[in-house]
Amino acid sequence: MMDEATPNQSDPGWSDWFAKKMEEPGPKEEEFFERMRRVAKVRDEIIASVQMVDQGEAGILLGLSETDPSDILFRRQVNFQIFRFNIDGQPAYPLFQFDVAKQRVYPALIEVMKMRPEDWGGQMALLHWLTLRNRSLGDARPCDRLATDADAILASFEAEISEPLHG
């Protein structure tokens, strides 16, 4: 019978032991998987905190007349003119970005998306920033002030991206 010690290669159970060991993650892999689990948990919490609309609803909010607005919405995403996520393989759009009265995405959000440097963080980092309380906005969340405080949001984000990252 083999214990946790490494068996001798001449032992008849060695190949089974070796195959099992090859499937086990090493310490670095365990650290990586744990980090990925934490990232996924935070991502899920952030996404769950934001009301999302699907592609059809986004098209309606923007006044698009096409029955399938996917091409137009994709082009807008590529050009930093709409904020989009994939949730369970489906496009999802944060509701806070839509100026329903004017059937558009708030211009302040478009500017923030264009300002975001590549090395600052991805869309999830930006969504997180938009949904955190912000001292420069009187403890309001930037996403709640897109209609009323565009200049303050842009100034706050400019300050955010000019600070060195800590971590």
C-alpha positions in Angstrom: 0.0 0.0 0.0 1.3 3.4 -1.0 1.1 6.4 1.3 1.6 10.1 0.5 5.3 9.5 0.0 6.5 9.2 -3.5 6.4 5.5 -4.5 9.2 3.7 -6.1 8.8 3.5 -9.9 9.0 -0.3 -9.7 5.8 -0.4 -7.5 2.8 -1.7 -9.5 0.7 1.3 -8.4 3.2 3.9 -9.4 1.6 4.7 -12.8 -1.8 5.3 -11.1 -0.1 7.5 -8.5 1.7 9.4 -11.2 -1.4 10.0 -13.3 -3.3 11.2 -10.2 -0.4 13.6 -9.3 -0.3 15.0 -12.8 -4.0 16.0 -12.4 -3.4 17.8 -9.1 -2.7 21.5 -9.3 0.6 22.7 -7.9 0.9 25.5 -5.3 1.2 28.2 -8.0 -1.8 26.9 -9.8 -3.8 26.8 -6.6 -2.9 30.4 -5.9 -3.9 31.3 -9.5 -7.2 29.5 -9.2 -8.0 31.1 -5.9 -7.2 34.5 -7.3 -9.5 33.8 -10.2 -12.3 32.7 -7.9 -12.0 35.9 -5.9 -12.0 38.0 -9.1 -15.1 36.1 -10.4 -16.9 36.7 -7.1 -16.1 40.5 -7.2 -17.2 40.6 -10.8 -20.5 38.9 -10.0 -21.1 41.2 -7.1 -20.5 44.3 -9.3 -22.6 43.0 -12.1 -25.4 42.1 -9.7 -25.4 45.6 -8.3 -26.2 47.2 -11.6 -29.5 47.0 -13.4 -28.9 45.7 -16.9 -31.0 45.8 -20.1 -30.7 43.4 -23.0 -29.9 44.2 -26.6 -33.5 44.8 -27.7 -34.2 47.1 -24.7 -31.0 49.0 -25.4 -32.2 49.5 -29.0 -35.5 50.8 -27.8 -33.9 53.2 -25.3 -31.8 54.6 -28.1 -34.7 54.9 -30.4 -33.3 52.5 -33.0 -35.9 51.4 -35.5 -34.1 48.1 -36.5 -35.7 44.9 -35.3 -32.1 43.6 -34.7 -29.9 46.4 -33.4 -26.9 44.2 -32.8 -24.8 45.6 -35.6 -25.4 49.2 -34.6 -24.8 48.5 -31.0 -21.6 46.6 -31.7 -20.2 49.4 -33.8 -21.1 51.8 -31.0 -19.3 49.6 -28.5 -16.2 49.4 -30.7 -16.2 53.2 -31.0 -16.6 53.7 -27.2 -20.1 55.0 -27.6 -21.9 52.4 -25.4 -21.0 50.4 -22.4 -21.6 46.6 -22.9 -21.0 43.4 -21.0 -21.5 39.8 -21.9 -23.5 37.9 -19.2 -24.1 34.3 -19.8 -23.1 34.8 -23.4 -25.6 37.5 -24.0 -25.0 41.3 -24.4 -26.1 43.3 -21.4 -26.0 47.1 -21.1 -26.0 49.0 -17.8 -29.3 51.0 -17.6 -27.6 54.0 -15.9 -25.9 54.9 -19.2 -29.1 55.8 -21.1 -30.5 59.3 -21.3 -34.0 58.1 -22.0 -35.4 61.5 -22.8 -32.9 62.2 -25.5 -32.5 58.5 -26.6 -28.7 58.5 -26.3 -25.9 57.4 -24.0 -24.9 60.2 -21.7 -22.0 62.1 -23.3 -20.1 62.1 -20.0 -19.9 58.3 -20.0 -18.8 58.3 -23.6 -16.0 60.7 -22.7 -15.0 58.6 -19.7 -14.8 55.5 -21.8 -12.6 57.3 -24.3 -10.4 58.7 -21.5 -9.7 55.3 -20.0 -6.1 54.3 -20.7 -5.4 50.7 -21.8 -3.3 50.0 -18.7 -5.7 51.4 -16.2 -8.1 48.5 -16.3 -10.8 47.0 -18.4 -14.5 47.6 -18.5 -15.1 45.8 -15.2 -12.7 48.3 -13.5 -14.6 51.2 -15.1 -17.9 49.8 -14.0 -16.6 49.4 -10.5 -15.4 53.0 -10.5 -18.7 54.2 -11.8 -20.6 52.4 -9.1 -18.5 53.3 -6.1 -19.3 56.3 -3.9 -17.0 59.2 -4.9 -15.9 61.9 -2.4 -15.4 64.5 -5.1 -19.1 64.0 -6.0 -20.3 64.4 -2.5 -20.3 60.7 -1.9 -22.6 60.1 -4.8 -21.8 57.3 -7.4 -20.7 58.7 -10.8 -23.3 56.5 -12.5 -26.1 58.3 -10.6 -24.8 61.7 -11.6 -24.3 61.3 -15.4 -27.2 63.5 -16.2 -26.3 66.3 -13.8 -22.6 66.4 -13.0 -20.7 65.7 -16.3 -17.9 68.1 -15.6 -17.4 66.9 -12.1 -17.4 63.2 -13.2 -14.8 63.9 -16.0 -12.6 65.8 -13.5 -12.9 63.0 -11.0 -12.0 60.4 -13.5 -9.1 62.5 -14.9 -7.8 62.6 -11.3 -8.3 58.8 -10.9 -6.4 57.8 -14.0 -3.6 60.2 -13.3 -2.9 58.6 -9.9 -0.4 55.7 -9.9 -2.0 52.3 -9.4 -1.5 50.8 -5.9 -1.8 47.1 -5.4 
